[in-house]
Amino acid sequence: MCQKLTQRLPLSEFSVLRQQAGLSVPETAVRMGFAERTVYRWEAGETKPKRAVLDLLKSMIPANNSEVSGDFGFNFIDLFAGIGGLRKGFESIGGHCVFTSEWNKYAQQTYSANFRDNRPIEGDITKIDADDIPDHDVLVAGFPCQPFSIAGVSKKNSLGRLHGFACDAQGTLFFDVARILLAKRPAAFMLENVKNLQSHDRGRTFDVIIRTLRDELGYKVFHKVIDAKHFLPQHRERIVIVGFRDDVPFNWDKLVLPEKGSVQLKAILHPEDGSEKPEPPYTESDEATVNSKYTLTPKLWQYLQDYAAKHKAKGNGFGFGLVGPDDIARTLSARYFKDGSEILVSRGKRKTPRRLTPRECARLMGYPDDFRIPVSDTQAYKQFGNSVAVPVFCEVARIMLPHIQALLKPARRKKAA
């Protein structure tokens, strides 16, 4: 029997690659955006992952053991931090967070419960002087998209006058990112925002941002829209803006993106068959069945059906999104707490559907099951709806790492000398 087991081990390609990548099973689940139980099944050989999954795992193997060693660690700051999704991405490549800013007190609770720093979370970044922010190698920010004031810009253009970011961006939260970049000059930055940032105000908002980063601040800038559907069972497109202080051969082609749809909702839904431990108040009983409070009332379900029918008759696409285990969900939004209409889980014919539980929302965003949710359901839904898809930014951070290291090596050699 032992001999047979030994013969089978080399066939477990997933297990071999995971060990070569130096990742635990929970770390692998976070990096790749799968439920831990799915990864454990691959590990045990119960099921076989798709080739795209194996290729992604293979890409996480360091070229050599020193690539992510402490000698080449880096510091980063986490602005507009939310519940720490971007932080997870940069910690996954060896980064150390030295400063966090998040104004929402409920998001601060969740962040503090999951990241045990020996320093407080700073509040409103607009009230923090750049001199009070520690030096850092990388700036990370999921800044909110506020409308840019373009008053006076057209007039200045017509007069041939220059106008820098202090004019264009003043009064927006992007201005605070820019002023910190100007003051601290980190080696790199990574910014995240909604896809529609590119088209906001006929593209002028995005033009101000790119021009500020590139022309005013002197960074080499790259941007790309990435859909979380490559990693998670959710259609969620976000624009990622990456910048480096000096020329580096950064290339988006280095991204390893699994085939869209390769992960389905069954990977994040509670199985309700006793294969996972109950987690009150989300699941209960020995089978860990979903708490009945997440099932829609007949009245609300009827209202959503009538609402969808009314808009369909008008030729509109508004309505609820009913999904099952083999489907891909719509984008989870911060308004999910209201009626859950964009992602309703079918419970079968003649049964009213249910909302996702907060734990399922966490999984849908790529957070592991040990991620603590210390807030109410309402706040949890808002937080996960506002969060980032963690595996996307683990992958972005991965392809940034060699370029961050390349920019830091000369400075460290000089310091050592």
Secondary structure, DSSP 8 states (H G I E B T S, - for coil): -HHHHHHHGGG-HHHHHHHHHT--HHHHHHHHT--HHHHHHHHHTSS---HHHHHHHHHTS-SSTTTTSGGG-EEEEEES-TTSHHHHHHHTTTEEEEEEE---HHHHHHHHHH---SS--B--GGGS-GGGS---SEEEE---------TTHHHHHHTT----HHHHTTTSHHHHHHHHHHHH--SEEEEEEEGGGGTGGGGHHHHHHHHIIIIIS--EEEEEEEEGGGTSSB--EEEEEEEESS-----GGG-----TTSS-GGGTS---SSSS---TTTEETTTTEE-GGGB--HHHHHHHHHHHHHHHHTT------EE-TTS-B----TTHHHH-TTSEE---TTS--B---HHHHHHHTT--TT----S-HHHHHHHHHHS--HHHHHHHHHHHHHHHHHHHHHHHHHHH-
